[in-house]
Amino acid sequence: MDTSSEALLDGRVAVITGAGRGIGRTIAERYLACGARVAVADVAGAEDTAAELARAHPDRVVGVPADVTDEDSVRALREAVVSAFGGVDVVVANAGVLLLRPVLDMGLAEWQRVIDINLTGTFLTCRELGAQLVEQGRGGRIIASSSLFGVRGGRGNGAYSASKFGMIGLVQSLAAELAPYAITVNAVCPGQVDTPMLQQLFVDRASSSGRSPQEVRQGLLDTIPLGRLAPPAEIADVYVYLASSLSSYVTAQSLVVDGGCQVGW
């Protein structure tokens, strides 16, 4: 088996939801660098992102607008990927939204939006693309993007944690159901990743606490044993591992990638 990074995903077809920006886009970039063909799916900007990526990887990228909360849209995503690439090997359910709000201050519509996108969206993605993997009969990989807050709660994280905890239960159940078809199902639980979303969080928390964004950032770093945020590429490499033959006996797992934050100092 050729385990050089350029060949880890050679010839495989991957579908990545929420791939228009952030960690999702970085996963797409890493998969392409490892030889995969990639369907970039997002509610907006998917085609623009795919066009940018295709400049470096001609004929190996397609953009598909997709709303993971809508059954018809997810079915159309499945059809578009099969039409473009003939099938699928790796499914990354990555679309998600963050809401920081105390439970007692949260409106029902706010709660429902987080659950709809993060949990129901993962369910629909796994159901439709998982059915495609079963139909093809050649095995495959499903990877869901949970969170460090999918294994622990946190102040202001009620809806987000509930959705990400739910994803882990879904992953474990799917892993049991799809194992007879040689399909592995796992979750990745990133900790604090250096993305524009996190930088905005520093600004928001600073404005509500009377501290500077730099002080908020340092306060967070003080809780991470490795003493730094993760660049998106370090998280994406875990998705490469789970999509590759290196993880063929790994299923029903939730890999926490947090620089030690879960255990603290």
C-alpha positions as CSV (number, residue, x, y, z in Angstrom):
1,M,0.0,0.0,0.0
2,D,1.3,3.4,-0.9
3,T,1.0,5.6,2.2
4,S,2.6,8.8,0.8
5,S,0.3,11.7,1.5
6,E,-0.2,12.3,-2.2
7,A,-1.6,8.8,-2.7
8,L,-3.6,8.3,0.5
9,L,-6.9,9.1,-1.2
10,D,-5.9,8.4,-4.8
11,G,-9.0,7.8,-7.0
12,R,-11.5,8.2,-4.2
13,V,-14.6,10.5,-4.5
14,A,-15.4,12.6,-1.5
15,V,-18.5,14.7,-0.7
16,I,-18.0,17.5,1.9
17,T,-20.9,19.5,3.1
18,G,-20.1,23.0,4.6
19,A,-17.1,23.1,2.3
20,G,-17.4,26.6,1.1
21,R,-15.2,28.0,3.8
22,G,-13.4,27.3,7.1
23,I,-12.5,23.8,8.1
24,G,-14.7,22.3,5.4
25,R,-12.7,24.1,2.6
26,T,-9.4,23.1,4.2
27,I,-10.6,19.4,4.2
28,A,-11.4,19.8,0.5
29,E,-7.9,21.1,-0.2
30,R,-6.2,18.3,1.7
31,Y,-8.3,15.6,0.0
32,L,-7.4,17.1,-3.4
33,A,-3.8,17.1,-2.4
34,C,-4.1,13.4,-1.4
35,G,-5.5,12.4,-4.8
36,A,-9.2,12.5,-4.3
37,R,-12.0,13.9,-6.4
38,V,-14.1,16.2,-4.4
39,A,-17.7,17.5,-4.4
40,V,-17.8,20.9,-2.6
41,A,-21.3,21.3,-1.1
42,D,-22.5,24.3,0.7
43,V,-25.7,26.4,1.1
44,A,-23.9,29.3,-0.6
45,G,-20.6,29.8,-2.4
46,A,-20.0,26.2,-3.3
47,E,-19.6,26.8,-7.0
48,D,-17.2,29.7,-6.5
49,T,-15.1,27.7,-4.0
50,A,-15.0,24.8,-6.4
51,A,-13.9,27.0,-9.3
52,E,-11.0,28.3,-7.2
53,L,-9.9,24.8,-6.2
54,A,-10.3,23.5,-9.7
55,R,-7.6,25.9,-11.0
56,A,-5.1,23.8,-9.2
57,H,-6.9,20.5,-9.6
58,P,-8.7,20.5,-13.1
59,D,-11.4,17.9,-13.6
60,R,-11.4,16.8,-9.9
61,V,-13.7,19.3,-8.3
62,V,-17.4,20.0,-8.6
63,G,-19.5,22.6,-6.7
64,V,-23.0,21.7,-5.6
65,P,-25.3,24.2,-3.8
66,A,-26.9,22.2,-1.0
67,D,-29.1,23.0,2.0
68,V,-28.6,20.1,4.4
69,T,-31.8,20.9,6.3
70,D,-33.8,20.1,3.1
71,E,-34.4,16.5,2.1
72,D,-34.8,17.3,-1.6
73,S,-31.7,19.4,-1.6
74,V,-29.7,16.5,-0.1
75,R,-31.1,14.0,-2.5
76,A,-30.1,16.4,-5.4
77,L,-26.6,16.5,-3.9
78,R,-26.4,12.7,-4.1
79,E,-27.6,12.7,-7.7
80,A,-25.2,15.5,-8.7
81,V,-22.2,13.7,-7.2
82,V,-23.1,10.4,-8.9
83,S,-23.6,12.3,-12.2
84,A,-20.3,14.1,-12.0
85,F,-18.0,11.3,-10.6
86,G,-20.0,8.0,-11.0
87,G,-20.3,7.3,-7.3
88,V,-18.9,8.2,-3.9
89,D,-16.4,6.7,-1.4
90,V,-16.1,9.3,1.4
91,V,-18.9,11.4,3.0
92,V,-18.0,14.3,5.3
93,A,-21.0,15.7,7.1
94,N,-19.4,19.0,8.1
95,A,-22.1,21.7,7.6
96,G,-22.8,23.4,10.9
97,V,-23.6,26.6,12.8
98,L,-22.5,28.0,16.1
99,L,-24.8,29.8,18.6
100,L,-23.6,31.0,22.0
101,R,-26.7,31.7,24.1
102,P,-27.6,30.7,27.7
103,V,-30.4,28.2,27.7
104,L,-32.8,30.4,29.7
105,D,-32.3,33.2,27.1
106,M,-32.7,31.1,24.0
107,G,-35.7,31.3,21.8
108,L,-37.3,28.2,20.3
109,A,-36.5,29.3,16.7
110,E,-32.8,29.8,17.7
111,W,-32.7,26.3,19.3
112,Q,-34.4,24.7,16.3
113,R,-32.1,26.3,13.8
114,V,-29.0,24.8,15.5
115,I,-30.6,21.4,15.7
116,D,-31.9,21.5,12.2
117,I,-28.5,22.4,10.6
118,N,-26.1,20.5,12.9
119,L,-28.0,17.3,13.8
120,T,-30.8,16.9,11.3
121,G,-28.5,18.0,8.5
122,T,-26.0,15.4,9.5
123,F,-28.8,12.8,9.6
124,L,-30.0,13.6,6.1
125,T,-26.5,13.7,4.7
126,C,-25.6,10.4,6.2
127,R,-28.9,8.8,5.3
128,E,-28.9,9.8,1.6
129,L,-25.1,9.4,0.9
130,G,-24.9,6.3,3.2
131,A,-27.6,4.7,1.0
132,Q,-25.5,5.4,-2.0
133,L,-22.5,3.7,-0.4
134,V,-24.6,0.7,0.4
135,E,-26.0,0.5,-3.1
136,Q,-22.6,0.6,-4.6
137,G,-21.4,-2.3,-2.5
138,R,-17.8,-1.4,-2.2
139,G,-17.6,0.0,1.3
140,G,-16.8,3.5,2.2
141,R,-16.3,6.1,4.9
142,I,-18.6,8.5,6.7
143,I,-17.1,11.2,8.9
144,A,-19.2,13.7,10.9
145,S,-17.9,16.9,12.3
146,S,-18.8,17.0,16.0
147,S,-16.9,19.1,18.5
148,L,-15.1,19.2,21.8
149,F,-18.5,20.4,23.0
150,G,-19.9,17.1,21.7
151,V,-18.3,15.4,24.6
152,R,-18.7,18.1,27.3
153,G,-21.1,20.9,27.9
154,G,-20.2,24.5,28.4
155,R,-21.6,27.8,29.5
156,G,-23.7,29.3,26.6
157,N,-23.3,26.1,24.6
158,G,-26.7,24.5,25.3
159,A,-28.0,24.1,21.8
160,Y,-24.6,23.6,20.2
161,S,-23.6,20.9,22.6
162,A,-26.9,19.2,22.4
163,S,-26.6,19.0,18.6
164,K,-23.0,17.8,18.7
165,F,-23.6,15.2,21.4
166,G,-26.5,14.0,19.3
167,M,-24.2,13.6,16.3
168,I,-22.0,11.2,18.3
169,G,-24.9,9.0,19.2
170,L,-26.0,9.0,15.5
171,V,-22.4,8.1,14.5
172,Q,-22.3,5.2,16.9
173,S,-25.6,3.9,15.7
174,L,-24.7,4.2,12.0
175,A,-21.4,2.5,12.6
176,A,-23.2,-0.6,13.9
177,E,-25.8,-0.5,11.1
178,L,-23.3,0.0,8.3
179,A,-20.5,-2.3,9.4
180,P,-21.8,-5.3,7.5
181,Y,-21.4,-3.2,4.3
182,A,-17.7,-2.4,5.1
183,I,-18.6,1.3,5.8
184,T,-16.9,2.9,8.7
185,V,-18.5,5.8,10.5
186,N,-16.6,8.1,12.8
187,A,-16.8,11.6,14.3
188,V,-14.1,14.3,14.6
189,C,-14.3,16.5,17.7
190,P,-12.1,19.6,17.1
191,G,-11.2,21.9,20.0
192,Q,-10.3,25.5,19.4
193,V,-9.3,26.1,15.7
194,D,-7.9,29.3,14.4
195,T,-10.6,30.4,12.0
196,P,-12.4,33.7,11.3
197,M,-15.4,32.3,13.3
198,L,-13.2,32.0,16.4
199,Q,-11.6,35.4,15.9
200,Q,-15.1,36.9,15.8
201,L,-15.9,35.0,19.0
202,F,-13.0,36.7,20.7
203,V,-14.4,40.1,19.7
204,D,-17.9,39.2,20.8
205,R,-16.8,37.9,24.2
206,A,-14.5,41.0,24.7
207,S,-17.4,43.4,24.1
208,S,-19.6,41.6,26.7
209,S,-16.9,41.2,29.3
210,G,-15.0,44.4,29.3
211,R,-11.8,42.7,28.2
212,S,-9.8,43.1,25.0
213,P,-9.9,40.4,22.3
214,Q,-6.3,39.6,23.0
215,E,-7.1,39.0,26.7
216,V,-10.0,36.7,25.7
217,R,-7.7,34.9,23.4
218,Q,-5.0,34.4,26.0
219,G,-7.5,33.2,28.5
220,L,-8.5,30.5,26.1
221,L,-4.9,29.6,25.4
222,D,-4.3,29.2,29.1
223,T,-6.8,26.3,29.1
224,I,-5.0,24.4,26.3
225,P,-2.0,22.2,27.4
226,L,-0.3,22.6,24.1
227,G,-0.6,26.4,24.5
228,R,-1.9,27.2,21.0
229,L,-4.8,27.1,18.7
230,A,-5.0,24.5,15.9
231,P,-4.5,25.7,12.3
232,P,-7.3,24.2,10.2
233,A,-4.8,22.0,8.3
234,E,-4.1,20.1,11.5
235,I,-7.7,19.2,11.9
236,A,-8.1,18.4,8.2
237,D,-5.3,15.8,8.5
238,V,-7.5,13.8,10.9
239,Y,-10.2,13.7,8.2
240,V,-7.6,12.5,5.7
241,Y,-6.7,9.6,8.1
242,L,-10.3,8.6,8.6
243,A,-10.9,8.7,4.9
244,S,-7.9,6.6,4.1
245,S,-7.0,2.9,4.3
246,L,-4.9,3.7,7.4
247,S,-8.1,3.7,9.4
248,S,-9.8,0.6,8.0
249,Y,-10.4,-0.9,11.4
250,V,-11.6,2.3,13.1
251,T,-15.3,2.8,13.4
252,A,-17.8,4.2,15.9
253,Q,-15.1,6.5,17.3
254,S,-15.2,10.2,18.3
255,L,-11.6,11.6,17.9
256,V,-11.1,14.6,20.1
257,V,-8.5,16.9,18.5
258,D,-8.1,19.7,21.1
259,G,-4.4,20.1,22.1
260,G,-5.3,18.5,25.4
261,C,-8.0,21.0,26.3
262,Q,-10.4,18.3,27.5
263,V,-8.0,17.2,30.3
264,G,-6.6,20.6,31.0
265,W,-3.4,21.2,32.9
